[in-house]
């Protein structure tokens, strides 16, 4: 079971969209996938048609009430794809956890127990992180084997990435020595603009071994899909964005295979 935090301290870069659609593409490839939703807005849960009234046990309960993760796993309409839903109570987690002993490790302990006990055949846990550096993000990074970074191809992209890398290095030094960057995914790429191409070139120059070849384009079908409670890949498999996430899943599986071989 590989645990990947999908993280970027900047909002609006496609973290939740990546969690939903990469998870769906991996599931379609026969991989068991669990999305762990740590965003108080619960958008990843809504995006796979988990209604708020149906979120009986959520990621909040795992983190704060110490419910076993196995009790918070819900199936989705996509075979092999499961989710631990998020809800609005997560917005108050900072205050509730900071008085506890070693609150940074709560999610890691829950995942370790789940890894030892689960019979669901989960191969990937994708943690959808909130767009800020708070106790939820730190829990995700502490619990993860690696970080997948969605990066919007815009002017301030590298500045935000530098801040995230500093955070990852701090977590690696103090909480999770094994943490690494699994890869950087360029999102919201607009081939009609020179800016997108310039940013992509600059990011690849700074991180030649980390940036995925697959880029996720700006695509209206990706934006429409959540309103239907469907991943874009299910909503319109032939859309450019859907095809991109299918290619990204293939590339990620190959990258993971090479890591294991090494």
Residue pairs with C-beta under 8 A, 6 or more apart in sequence:
1 115
1 122
1 123
1 124
1 125
2 123
2 124
2 125
2 145
2 146
2 256
3 111
3 124
3 125
3 127
3 143
3 144
3 145
3 146
4 124
4 125
4 126
4 127
4 144
4 145
4 146
4 147
4 148
4 182
5 127
5 129
5 137
5 140
5 141
5 143
5 144
5 146
5 147
5 148
6 15
6 18
6 19
6 22
6 126
6 127
6 128
6 129
6 147
6 148
6 149
6 150
7 15
7 127
7 129
7 137
7 140
7 141
7 147
7 148
7 149
7 164
8 15
8 129
8 131
8 149
8 150
8 151
8 160
8 161
8 164
9 131
9 132
9 133
9 137
9 160
9 163
9 164
9 167
10 131
10 152
10 156
10 160
11 131
11 132
12 131
12 152
13 131
13 150
13 151
13 152
13 160
13 187
13 188
14 150
14 152
14 185
14 187
14 188
14 216
15 128
15 129
15 131
15 150
16 39
16 43
16 44
16 47
16 128
17 47
17 150
17 187
17 216
17 222
17 232
18 148
18 150
18 185
18 187
18 216
18 245
19 35
19 37
19 44
19 126
19 128
20 35
20 44
20 47
20 48
20 226
20 231
20 232
21 222
21 231
21 232
21 233
21 241
21 242
21 245
22 126
22 148
22 245
22 248
22 249
22 252
23 33
23 35
23 81
23 124
23 126
23 231
24 33
24 78
24 81
24 231
24 233
24 234
24 245
25 233
25 245
25 246
25 248
25 249
26 33
26 80
26 123
26 124
26 249
26 252
26 253
27 33
27 78
27 79
27 80
27 81
28 78
28 80
28 233
28 246
28 249
29 249
29 250
29 253
30 80
31 80
31 123
31 124
31 253
32 80
32 82
32 120
32 121
32 122
32 123
32 124
33 80
33 81
33 82
33 122
33 123
33 124
33 125
33 126
34 73
34 82
34 83
34 84
34 120
34 122
34 124
34 125
34 126
35 44
35 48
35 81
35 82
35 83
35 84
35 125
35 126
35 127
35 128
36 59
36 83
36 84
36 107
36 125
36 126
36 127
36 128
36 140
37 43
37 44
37 45
37 58
37 59
37 83
37 84
37 85
37 86
37 128
38 59
38 86
38 90
38 127
38 128
38 129
38 130
38 136
38 137
38 139
38 140
39 86
39 90
39 128
39 129
39 130
40 86
40 87
40 88
40 89
40 90
40 91
40 130
41 86
41 88
42 52
42 55
42 58
42 85
42 86
42 87
42 88
43 86
43 128
43 226
44 83
44 85
44 86
44 128
45 52
45 55
45 83
45 85
45 86
45 87
46 52
46 226
46 229
47 225
47 226
47 229
47 230
47 231
48 76
48 77
48 78
48 81
48 83
48 229
48 230
48 231
49 76
49 77
49 229
49 230
50 74
50 76
50 83
50 85
52 87
54 74
54 85
55 74
55 85
55 86
55 87
57 67
57 71
57 72
58 72
58 84
58 85
58 86
58 87
58 89
58 90
59 72
59 84
59 85
59 86
59 87
59 90
60 86
60 87
60 89
60 90
60 93
61 67
61 71
61 72
62 68
62 69
62 72
62 84
62 106
62 107
62 110
63 90
63 93
63 97
63 106
63 107
63 110
63 136
63 139
64 89
64 93
64 96
64 97
66 106
66 110
68 110
68 113
68 114
68 117
69 84
69 110
69 111
69 113
69 114
70 114
70 117
70 118
72 84
72 85
73 82
73 83
73 84
73 118
73 120
74 82
74 83
74 84
74 85
75 81
75 82
76 82
76 83
77 230
77 234
78 231
78 234
82 120
82 122
86 128
90 130
90 136
93 134
93 135
93 136
94 134
94 135
94 136
97 103
97 106
97 135
98 135
100 106
103 135
103 139
104 135
104 138
104 139
104 142
104 175
105 139
105 142
105 175
106 139
107 127
107 139
107 140
107 142
107 143
108 139
108 142
108 143
108 176
110 143
111 125
111 143
114 122
126 148
127 140
127 143
127 144
129 136
129 137
129 140
130 136
130 137
133 167
137 167
138 171
138 175
141 147
141 167
141 168
141 171
141 175
141 176
141 179
142 171
142 175
142 176
142 179
143 176
144 176
144 179
145 178
145 179
145 180
145 182
146 179
146 180
146 181
146 182
147 164
147 168
147 179
147 180
147 181
147 182
148 182
148 183
148 185
148 252
149 161
149 164
149 181
149 183
149 184
149 185
150 185
150 187
150 216
151 157
151 160
151 161
151 184
151 185
151 186
151 187
151 203
152 187
152 188
153 186
153 187
153 188
153 189
153 190
153 195
153 196
153 199
153 200
153 203
153 215
154 188
154 195
154 196
154 199
155 195
155 199
157 199
157 203
158 199
158 202
158 203
158 206
161 184
161 203
165 181
168 179
168 181
171 179
172 178
172 179
172 180
181 207
181 210
182 252
182 255
183 210
183 211
183 212
183 252
183 255
184 203
184 207
184 210
184 211
184 212
185 212
185 214
185 215
185 216
185 248
186 199
186 200
186 203
186 211
186 212
186 215
186 216
187 215
187 216
188 216
188 217
188 218
189 196
189 200
189 215
189 216
189 217
189 218
190 196
190 217
190 218
191 197
191 217
200 215
203 211
204 211
212 248
212 251
212 252
213 251
214 244
214 247
214 248
214 251
215 244
216 222
216 241
216 244
216 245
216 248
217 240
217 241
217 244
219 232
219 239
219 240
219 241
219 244
221 232
221 235
221 236
221 239
221 240
221 241
221 242
222 232
222 239
222 241
222 242
224 235
225 231
225 232
225 234
225 235
225 236
228 235
232 239
232 241
232 242
232 245
233 242
233 245
233 246
235 242
236 242
237 243
